[in-house]
């Protein structure tokens, strides 16, 4: 432990009060820039880890220090940063830095709050986990022998990383701060897949070594392969085996039997903070529940109209059964599902330039969700460069939902938005490389509705799929607050989602378990979309015939991920500028 103490001490010394810097206290912009640049650089060194979008780490030879002492040391840094921010007069900042401050302060507040609430003691949910995210390291592009050696070093660090997580989870167990027992069945499969691996060359972690750059001599290639085989066999597999034993013998038996976040120690504060973090709004659980009920009623009426268009004779429940069971709506092979998604995305390519002025240079690919995590993953997920499509259990992946899913996860949803954010070179890194869920998910859900204007939905069934996806996000407002605030049972939540959407039974179960184990994240989608729809309506009313859809979307997208209050101020400024003079022509697609 002495090394940890030394790192902690160095960490704290690195963040002496900002007043010690050589900038005059009156130079607010310089002081603020110095603060956020220093903190961001340090943050990347501290917390970088692979996920489905990126593989970033400040030190690519080791995994992040997730021990309790390291978390508490980071809290001291963030508390100092927040104290320093109090000494910066926003009125003295440039207009751009006032926006930066409005985004940066909540970012740091959320980071600090997560540590204060000891959220690190619950480091996984039914959707995502620290152990599954490790496999994304294998997607890292490696060009040199040093890249491979660094990768192997990170694999050798897995036991230490896992031991820290286990210690944190044991602390969580002691105080009743755990993932609910009700959603843990079968979640050990992704651990067991690695723990029971006997041939290191069949491991996901070995994938980068199957085809190595020709620039690395053959003899050195073989030495590198020998190194990684040893790391997988001697460090990775035993670490996963230790985690598996802990998960089965300690975590699952001792996990809490309640569902509500508010039922945990400090749960009311925890849930309120999660709401603030994921929605960027000051709303109570009661207010969100009421918004959800109103949206559910509105979408239900639209669904009935689409059913009428199909000519179906029967009740709403019977129509859902028809959609869930008729073979015409399901792909026969994984490749068929992938091919259909690719076709939809190319059709979008032909339309998106009519609705968005500035298009990104970046492109995305479509990749199957890895088999070890697919059973409990969502239908798809998109981000910078990749649209992950889940081909597990094809009878649960209806084709009528695929256009909405593809719009949301790829273009003009997550992949487009993420690429544009990366290409905003003038933006500070804490904005370019950060993701605010209410904005990102709100935009992606909005693009599902935009797809109707674009003509992407070819049949009433696909339009119903769009509505079932919108209903899915509306029911989240009801279910999430129902479970975590109103004390709903799992069966209540399952019934509500099943009765209001055409999601398959597998998706219904997977999604409800996600809401139970990941409080408030699901609230961000609909609340973000509602904000964008409301702001577009305001712009259309205010600007009348001069309203330019491409210019509006550029205004929404141009500054990357922002909080909803900042987005509102941006769009109000766009409206005012548009009124003040002739709108500039929207930029053409590159």
N, C-alpha and C positions, 0 to 999 in steps of 0.2 A: 503493500500500500504506500510506501514512501514516494514512489514515482508519481502516483496519483496526486498526492499532496503537493508535490513540486509543480505538477502541471496546473493544479488548481491555483496555487499561489501566483505562478507566472501569468495565468489567465486574468486574474484580478488586477495584477500590477499593470497589465497591458491596457487596462481601461480605467486609468486614473481620471478624475474629473476633467471634463472638457476645458475648463478654465485654464488648465495647464498648457494648452496648445497656444501656439504663437499668433493667434488671430485676435484682433481687437474685439472686445465684447460687443461693440456696436455693429460689427460686420456680420449681420445675421445670416446672410446667404452663405458666406464662407464657413462660418461656424457649423451651420446645419449640414452642408455638404461634407465637411470633414468628419462629422459625426456619423452620418449614415454610410459613407464609404468605408470607414474603418470598421464599423459594426458589421456590415454586410460581408466584408472580406473575412473577418473573424468567424462569422456565422457559418460561412461555407466550409471553412476549415474544421469547424466543430461538428456540424450536423449533416453533411452531405451523405446520401445513401441512395442506392439504386431503387427505381420503381419502374412501372410499365412505360413511362415516358423517357426517362433519362437515367444515366448512371454517372452521378457526380459525387465527388468526394474531395475534400481539400487535401487529404493525404491518401493517395491511391494505393498505399501499401498496408493500410489498416482500416478497419471498420470504425464507425463512430464510437466514442466512449459514451455509453448509456447508463453508467452507474449513477446511483443516487447523488453521490458527492459531486460528480460532474454536472448533473442537472442543477443542483443547488448553486454551484459556482456560476453557471450560465445565468441563473436568476439574478444574482448580484450584478452581473454585467448589464442585463436588461433593465434592472431597477435604476442603475446609474444612468443609462441612456435616457430613460424616461425623466429622471431628475434633470439631466442636461437639456432635454427638450423643453422643460418648463421655463428655462432661462432664455429661450429664443422667442422673441416677439414676432408672432406671425404677421403682424401688420408691417414689419420691416422687411419681410421676404418678398422676392419677386413673385409675380403671378404664378409662374410655373412652380416655384418652390412652395407656394401655399398649397397647390394641388399635391405636390410631393409629400408635404407634411401631413395632409389630410389622409393620405394613404399609408404613410410610414408609421405614424404614431399608433393607429389601431393594430398594425402588424406586430409591433413590438409589445403592445399591451396584451395581445393574444398569446404570444410566446411566453411572456412572464406569467400570465394567468394559468396556462397549461401546467407550468412547473409548480406554482403555488398550490394548485389543486391536485398535484401529484398524478396527473393523467398518464405519466410514463409507467405507472404501475398496472395499466391496462393496455399493453402495447399491440393489441390486435383486435379485430372484430371478425364477424362471420364472412366478410368480404375480402379483407386485406390483412396481411400479417408481416412481421419482420422476417420470418423464415422464408415465406414465399417470395418476398421482394428480392431476396438474395439471388434468385435464379436469373433476374434481369441483368445482373452483372455480366452474364455470359454473352449478352448482346453488345457489350462494349467493343468498339472497333479497336483492334490491336494491330499495330504496324511494325513494331520493333521487338527485339528480344527483351528489352527492359519493360515494355508494356506487359508481356507475358509473365515476367518475373514479379512485377508488381501485383498482377492479378492473383498469382499463386500465393503471394504473401498475404493478400486479403483473405484468401481461403484458409490459410493457416491461422488467421485471427478469429475465425468463426467460433471456436470454443470459448474464448474470453468474452466475445460479444454475447453469445447465448447465455453464458453463466450470469452476466450482468442482468439480462432480461429476466432470467429465472428468479434471481434475487429480488428484483423489482416486483415481479408477479407474486412472490411469496409475501411481500409486504402488503400488496393489494388484498390477498386472501385474508390476511390477519385482520384487516379493517372492513372487510366486506365490499371492497371496491374491485369488482370483477365483471367479466362478461357473464351474462346470465346463463345458468346451467341449461336452460331450455333450448338454447341455440348451438350447443356444443357437440351434439351427436354427429359423428362422421367428420368433424373438423380436423381430426388427426391424420386423415389420409395423406395430406400434402407433406406432413412430417414423416410418416411411415415410408412414403415413396423413396425418400432419400436415405432414411435410417436403415432400410432393408436392402439397399443397393450393394451388390457384391462385386460388380465389375465397374471400376471407375470410368472406363471408357464408354459405358452406357449412360453415365450420369449427364444431366443437363449441364453441369458445371464444366464438363469436358468439351462441350461443343466448339469453343473457339480454336481448339487444337486439331480438329478434324481437317481443316484446311488452313494452313499457315502461309504467310507471305513467302514467296520464292526468294526474297532478299535475305532471308535468314538461312544460313547454311544448313544442310541436311543433318549434320552431326549435332549442331546446336539445337535444331528442332527436336531431335530425339531426346536431348538432355532436358529441354523444357517440358516435353511430354512426360518424361520420367518424374520430374519435379511435381507436376500437377497431379499425376496419378497418386503419388505419395501423399500430397496435401488432401486429396479427396478421401483416400482410404484411411489415413491416420488422423486427420483433424475433422473434416467435414462430416463424414458418416458417423463417427463416434459422438460428435456434438449433437447431431440430429437424433441419435439414439438416446442420449441423455435427456434431450428435450421431450422426446416421445414418452419416456418413462415418467418424467415429471408431469406431463400433460394428462396422462392416463391415470396415474396413481395419486396425484395430489390435486392438480388444478380442477379437473372435472368433478371429482367427488366433493371438493370443498367450495366450488363456485356457488354464488348466491342463488337462491330459489326465487327471488323477486325479479321483476322485469323492468320496472320504472327506474330511470336515472335518478329521479327525485327520492327514491327509496334507499339509495346508498348514503353512507355518511357524507355530509356536505353535499348531498345530491341536488338540492334546490339551487345552490350556488353554481354547481357544476353544469346543470342543464341550462340555467340562465346564461352562463358564459358561452356554452356551446351555441346557443341561439344567436348571441351577439357575434360570435366568430363566423358562423356559417351564413348568416343573413345580412350582416353589417347594419342591421336595423335595431332600434330600441322597441321591440314588440314583446308582449307577454305571450306565454303559451296559450292563454285563453283567447287573445286577439287572433293568433294564428289559426287556432282551431275554427273560429268563426269564419275567417276568410276562406278556409278550406271547404267548409260546408256550403258556402255561397257558390264557390267555383264548381263544386261537384254538381250542384243543382243546375247550373247553367250548362255545363258540358253534357249532362244527361239529356237535356232537351235537344241539343244538337245531335246526339247519338240517335235519338228516336227518329229524327228527320232523315238521317242517312240510311237507317234500316228501312224506312219507307221507300227510299230510292232503289234499294236492292230488290224490292218486290217480295221480301220474305214475309210469310204469314205465320205469326206466332208471337209469343211473349219475348220480352227482352232477355230473360234467362234462357229461353229456348234458342234464341239467336246466338248467344254466347256459346251454348253447347254445340251448335252447328259449326261455329268457327273453330272451336277447339278439337273437333273430331273429324271433320271432312278432309280426306286425303289431298284434295286439290290445293289446299293451303299450306302444304308442307313439302320441303325439299326431301329428296330421296337419299342424297349423299352430301357429305360435308362440302365437296367441291361445288355442287350445285348451289348451295347457299352462298359460298364465296363468290361464285360467278355472278349470281344475281346481284349481290352487293356491289360488285365491280361495275356491272351494267348501269345500276342506278347512279353510282358516283360519276360515271362518264356522261350520263344524261344531265346531271347537275352541272357539270363542267360547261355544257353548252348554254346554260341559262344564267349562271351566277354572275357573269359580267354585266348583265342587264340590271342587276339589283345592288351590286357593290362596286364602287368606283375603283378603289385601290385593292388589287388582288396581290397575294404574296407570291414571291418567287419559289418558296418552299413547296415541296410536294409530299404526299403521304403514300404509304403502301397499306395493303390489307393483309393481316396476319391472323392465323388461328390462335385463340387463347391456349396457352400450354395445358397439356392434358392433366397435369398434377393439380392445377388450381381451377380448372374449368367447371367441375361439378358444383362449386359454390360461388362462382363468379357470376356477375350480371351478364346480360345478353351481348353486350358490346361495350367497349370503352375506347375513346379516341384522345389523341393528343398530338404533340409535335412529331410528325413523321410517320405515325402509325395509327391505324384503325384496327383495333383488336376485335375480332368477331368470334363469338362463342359457338362452336359447332357441336358441342356436347349435347346428347339427348335431342336429336333433331325433331322428334314429335313435340318438343316444347319451344321450337323456334319458328313460329308462323311467318310465312312470307308476307302476309298483309301488314305486318308490323315493320318489315325490313326497310321500306322507304323512309319512314320517320326515324328509325334507328340510324340509318346511314347519313341522313341529313344532320342529325344531332352530333354523331361521333366524328364525322369526317368534314365534308364541305357542304354548306358554309358554316358548320358548327365548330367543334373543338379543334380539328386539325388546321382549318383556315385561321381561326382566331389565334391559336398558339403560334403559327408561323408568322402572322402579322406582328404579334407582340415581339417576337424575336428580332424582327427586322426594323423595329423602332430604335435605331442605333443611338438616338439622342436621349433616350430615356435612361434613368439610373438603373443599375442592375437589379436593385431590390424591387423594381417594378417589372422589368422585362422578364425576369426569371421567377417571379412569384405568381401564384394562382389564387385568386379570390373567388370562392365557390359561387357566391350569389351572382356575380357578374358572369363568370364563365359558364355556369350551368344555366343561368337565365338566358344568355345569348343562345346557347345550343338548343334550348327548348323553344325559344322564339323562332329559330330557323325551321323547326318542324312545321310551324304555322306558315312561315314564309314559303315553304315548299308547295303549298297549295296555290299561292300566287304564281309560282314558277311553273306550275303544271306538272309536277313530279308524280302526283298520285293519279294513277291511270284508271282505277276502278273505284266504285263506292266502298268496296271492301278495304282497299288501301286507305281511303279517306277515313273509314271507321278505325283502321289501325292507327292513324294519326290521332284521332280523338281518344282512342283507348290509351295511347301514350300520354296525351295531355291529362286525361282522367287519372292515370297512374300517378302523375306528379301532383295533381290536386288532392287525391286521397292521401298522399304522404303527409300533407299538412294536418289532416284529420287523424291519421294513424299514429304518426310520431308523437304528437301532443297527447293523443288518446292514451298511448302506452306510457309515456314518460311523465305525464302530468295528471291525467285523469284515472290512471290505474286500470286501463284496459288489459284483458287477458290476451295471450297469443292467439287463441281461437277467435276472439272478437276481431282482432286485426286481420287475420287470414280471411275471415268471412267478408269483411268490409271490402278488401281488395279484390277478392274473388267475385263478389256480387256486382261490382261496379266497372270491371274491366274485362277485356278478352285475353288477358294474360293467361298463359298455360299454368297448370297447377304447380309444376316445377318452379316457374318464375314467381308465382305468388308466394310460395314457401321461402324461396331464396331471398326475395325482396323484403318480406316481413322480418325475417331473421336479421337482415342487414339493418333495418330501422331499429330493431330492438338492441342490437349490439353497437350501433354507431349513432348515438343520439344527436339529433338536430341537423346532421349533414343533409338529409333528404329534404329539409325545408328550403334549402337554397334555390332549388330549381324553379319552383312555381313563383316564389316571391320575386326572384330576379326577372322572370319572364313577365310577370304582371307589371313590374316597373318599366320595362322596355316597351311593352304594348301601350301603357298609359302615356309614356313620353312621346311615342310616335303619334298617338292620337292628338296630343297637345300640339305637336309640330304641324300636323296636317290642318288642324283648326286654325292655328295662328297664321300659317303661311298660305293657306288656300291653294290657288292654282300655281303658285311659285314653289310649292313643296317638291323637293327633288329626293326621290327614294334612295338614290345612290349616295348623295351627299349626306342624308340622314344616317345611313348605315356606316359611312366613313366616320362620321362624328361619334358614333357609338364605339367603333373599333379602334380609332386612331391612337389612343393612348394606352392600349393594353388593358390589363386587369385593374379595375378600380372598384372602390366601394360604391354601393348604390346611391348614397348621398352625393358623392363626387360625380357619378354619372348624371344625376339629375342636374347638377350645376353646369356640367358640360353641355348638355342638350339645351338648357335654357340659354346659355351663351350662344350656341349655334342658331337658335331661333332668333335671338336679338340681332346677331350679325347678318343673318339672312334677310331680316326686315330692313336693316340699315342700308343695304345696297344690293345690286344684282348678284345673285348667287354665282360664284365661280363655277365653271364647268367641272364636274366630277372627273377625277383622274381616270384615265383609261387603263385597262388592264395591261400589265407588262406582257 
